[in-house]
């Protein structure tokens, strides 16, 4: 059964999200992911770690930085730590997960990228190209989620 009104809006939802809103949410996510991912890749590569521990560190740091950006923003809006953590998890988990899945999938599938060093152009092309493609894929996901009152929609009321 369709629960939308005549304009296609879900009851209690935000109606639909604009592409501009989705792009802003995705850029917010991308910034945290990129900082964590690059830091993890640089640390793992510089320490001559293998591919798996380097990717685990990079993905972990991407989530840490991604959540931190939202966490500190909502804390600044006056929320207590427990509420801020809940909001950050609700706002960012799907967005960061999609971003990381796409980005790391591209790095893993780019021949030679996993074995490239920090001084190799291939390292940076694969990493940055992965971010660009992840952005293009994650933006419609965020638009869909925000339009249903999920994801970054839970943060917008605090801005």
C-alpha positions in Angstrom: 0.0 0.0 0.0 1.3 3.4 -0.9 1.4 5.8 2.0 2.5 8.9 0.1 0.3 12.0 -0.3 -0.8 13.4 -3.7 2.7 15.1 -4.1 4.5 11.8 -3.4 5.6 12.8 0.2 5.8 10.3 3.0 3.8 11.1 6.1 6.0 12.7 8.7 8.9 12.9 6.3 10.7 15.8 4.8 9.0 15.4 1.4 12.0 15.1 -0.8 15.5 16.4 -0.6 17.0 18.7 -3.1 20.2 17.7 -5.0 21.9 20.7 -3.3 21.1 19.3 0.1 22.3 15.8 -0.9 25.5 17.2 -2.4 26.3 19.2 0.9 25.6 16.1 3.0 27.8 14.0 0.7 30.6 16.6 0.7 30.5 16.6 4.5 30.8 12.8 4.5 33.5 12.8 1.9 35.6 15.3 3.9 35.7 13.1 7.0 36.2 9.9 4.9 39.0 11.4 2.9 40.9 12.7 5.9 40.6 9.3 7.6 41.2 7.3 4.5 44.2 9.2 3.4 45.7 9.3 6.9 45.2 5.5 7.2 46.7 4.8 3.7 49.7 7.1 4.4 50.4 5.6 7.8 50.0 2.0 6.6 52.1 2.6 3.5 54.8 4.5 5.3 55.1 1.7 7.9 55.3 -0.9 5.1 52.2 -2.7 6.4 50.4 -5.2 4.2 47.3 -4.3 2.2 44.8 -5.7 4.6 46.0 -3.9 7.8 46.4 -0.7 5.8 42.9 -0.9 4.5 41.5 -1.8 7.9 43.2 1.3 9.4 42.1 3.5 6.6 38.5 2.4 6.8 38.5 2.7 10.6 39.9 6.2 10.5 37.4 7.2 7.7 34.5 6.2 10.1 36.2 8.0 13.1 36.7 11.2 11.2 33.3 11.0 9.4 31.5 10.5 12.7 33.7 13.1 14.5 32.7 15.9 12.1 29.0 15.4 12.9 29.6 14.6 16.5 31.4 17.9 17.2 28.9 19.9 15.1 25.9 18.6 17.1 27.7 19.0 20.4 28.3 22.6 19.4 24.5 22.9 19.0 24.1 22.0 22.6 23.4 18.2 22.6 24.8 16.0 25.4 27.4 13.4 24.4 25.0 10.4 24.4 22.5 12.2 22.1 25.3 13.6 19.9 26.7 10.0 19.4 23.3 8.7 18.5 22.7 11.5 16.0 26.2 11.0 14.4 25.6 7.3 14.0 22.2 7.8 12.5 23.3 10.6 10.2 26.5 9.1 8.9 26.6 5.3 9.0 25.1 4.5 5.7 26.7 7.4 3.9 30.2 6.5 5.2 29.7 2.8 4.5 28.7 3.4 0.9 31.5 5.8 0.4 34.1 3.4 1.8 32.7 0.4 0.0 32.9 2.2 -3.4 36.3 3.9 -2.7 38.0 0.9 -1.4 36.5 -1.3 -4.1 38.0 0.9 -6.7 41.4 1.0 -5.1 41.3 -2.8 -4.8 40.3 -3.3 -8.4 42.8 -0.8 -9.9 45.7 -2.9 -11.1 48.8 -2.1 -9.0 47.1 0.5 -6.7 47.3 -1.7 -3.6 51.1 -2.1 -4.1 51.8 1.5 -5.1 53.9 3.7 -2.7 53.1 7.2 -1.5 55.4 8.6 -4.2 53.6 6.8 -7.0 51.0 8.7 -9.0 49.0 5.5 -9.2 48.5 5.5 -5.5 47.0 9.0 -5.6 45.0 8.6 -8.8 43.3 5.5 -7.5 42.6 7.0 -4.1 41.3 10.3 -5.4 39.5 8.7 -8.4 37.8 6.4 -5.9 36.6 9.3 -3.9 35.2 11.0 -7.0 33.3 7.9 -8.0 32.2 7.3 -4.4 30.8 10.8 -4.3 28.8 10.3 -7.5 27.3 7.1 -6.1 26.7 8.3 -2.5 25.0 11.5 -3.4 21.8 9.9 -4.7 21.8 7.5 -1.7 22.0 10.6 0.6 19.2 12.3 -1.4 17.0 9.3 -1.0 17.7 9.0 2.8 17.3 12.7 3.5 14.0 12.8 1.6 12.7 10.1 4.0 13.9 11.9 7.1 16.9 9.7 7.6 20.7 10.2 7.4 21.7 13.8 7.4 18.1 14.9 7.8 18.4 14.1 11.5 21.2 16.7 11.7 19.6 19.5 9.7 17.2 20.5 12.5 20.2 21.3 14.7 21.9 23.7 12.2 
